[in-house]
Each structure stands twice: as C-alpha cells, then as structure tokens.
Amino acid sequence: MSGMIDKDINRIRQWTPVDEDLDGIDANVREVAVQTRKNFGFGVDYTRCEVWSDPEGVDVYADVPYLPDGNGSTAQSKAHCLDVYLPHDARLRGGCSLPVIVDIHGGGFVYGYKDLNRNFGTNLAAQGFVVFSLGYRLAPTVDFVGQLADVLQGLNWVKNHLADYPADPDAIFIAGDSAGATLAEYAIAVLKSSEMANAFGFGGGTDVPVPDIDPKGAVFFSGLFDVDGLVHYEGDTSILPYLDAMGGTFFDSTVERVPADMLTARGLAASGLMPPALLTTSSDDFLEHESLFFAGHLRRNGVVCEIYDFVPEKGLTLGHIFPVGQTWLPESLSVLQEIKRFAYGLVPPHFHTTT
C-alpha cells in the first residue's frame, strides 16, 4: 500500500471515478469503495495506460450522451455516455455494412468509466467493426439492476442511432469483460425474453424500454457468469469481497426478481436465450473456471460456442482480461483476429442502402 502514495491519483481519474460519485454514501461504504478503486487503478492499469493508444485510421466519437443527463459534468453524467469507434474508411465508403459490437467494460461493478476500454475498443474497430462502448453507474451508488438499466438505456440509444453509422443493423454482437460479461449476458437475456425483462422491471410502460435488438452473438472475456455463486459462495471467501464489505446488498434486488435457475451459469446456458458465443480466458485468470464452466454448459445445450484458454510460456503471464487491457500482446492480437473471424462468419453477405 505504501507504494501508492507516490502515484498521481488524477491519472486514474482519466478512466475511473475515485470518490466523485460518492456524496451521501455511508462513510464506511465510501471508504471501501474508494480503496477498492485505488487498488484497481494503481494496479496494472496505472502501468498499462502508458502504452494504450488508438490505432491509425479509426474515428473516435467520445462522450456521446445516451441519457439526457449524460453531459460529462459529473461522474453520473459521465456514466451515462458512450463512445463510438469505427474505421474511417468505412464512413468514406458509405453504406451500412459493418458488424456492430456493443462493449460493456468490467471493473468488478465498482470501478471504471467506459474510457477504461478505449484502447481495446479502437483496436477492435480497426478489425472492421463499429464499436459502441457503454458507460454505466457504479456500485455503491446503484445495484446490479440499476447498472443493467443503464446498459439497456445505452442499447436503446444504439438502436435509435444505428443508421447514423456504417453499421449493419442485423449484425449486432454484445461483448463484455469480467463484470461487464455479467451485465452482457443478462442484457442478452432481457433482449431475448419478455419474461426476463418483466422480472427485472424493464420494458412495457417502465422507464427502461427494451430495444428491438436480436444479438447475433456474444463475446466474453474472463467473464463472471454465475450470480448465484457470488451470493451463495462456499466457505468464508467471496470472489468479490468488497461487495460484502459495502453491505452485501448489490445483488439483493436481482435475487428477489429473477427466477433462481436464471441466476446460475447452468440455467442461463440451458435457457435457450444465449446466442453463439466466443469466450477467452487464460491459466493465469482468477476467473478461468467461470469461462470453462459456462462454455461447457453452452455446448451441452447445443449453443455454438468457441473458447480460447491460453497457457503462457514459462516466465510470461497472461492475466485477467488480457485481450482488453493489453491489446499489443501477440496473444491479444490473435484474439482480435478470432473475434473478426467469428463475427463475420455469422453474418451472411448482404447490402443495406443508406436511409
């Protein structure tokens, strides 16, 4: 901890709030949240940010509001913004031909703006995608249902503005890393099931409409797929202990609303709601078992599923969400290429005229 004293906290504020969104939060909860964000920010991201960069030929439209308060003046308004990344050449060519990836960043539900994934998103766009990178509010200011509501609002904006970009409306993929994968899998379930939407309190006459989006596929990086395991973990150690330290209520409203079988990776895989999926993890990933477990159940239930579980050479490491946080690694570059092959392989050739 002492090594953190000499590091510039304003540097990590470029990609995460630290305490800006915590006014009115209980002092003990606030302390846990701030310390967790510092631990995350002053960890690997502080070093990696030195080599994050946007590739040439990619257009960036940053801090686009998807809700009326998304003006970027506060942490909450920043959370209600999204970024758009796309190949410059695609706009010059015209038409609506590129597959779309909607990316939901990770951060253990408590850390990160969408800016955390900018380096990943721009490099993904360079592979030939229109990428929408969504922000959402963080714990402890909201719970899981509140975060999922933000994601749905972002998806509504994407649906309503898709024609403004060279994007194929029939080729939308949902991506997420770590906690973002949890939000991604439930966003997919809500998009595909009115029963799930109703369970969460979305759609119909609610404040959170459900857009008419049928995801063509999903891409998950080091995902956290089993909510039941977070709530009813065995022993005394939680995978995300800071959520317990902040009161342990983050998933309470989800557990109250959602059928028990849909809180498990096994149940979600068997639900018939999951589209073809590509998953990546590594032997150094503390959530490796989650990806392997989910992929196994997807395959068992006949869902097209590819999984890449990397084992690094001796003397090297490939940690949690390495394709997202370390896009320059050879292994990460191969993942980006596999995503392109996977996504383009699911999209039949056709042409959409501009409107």
Disulfide bonds with the S-S distance in Angstrom:
none
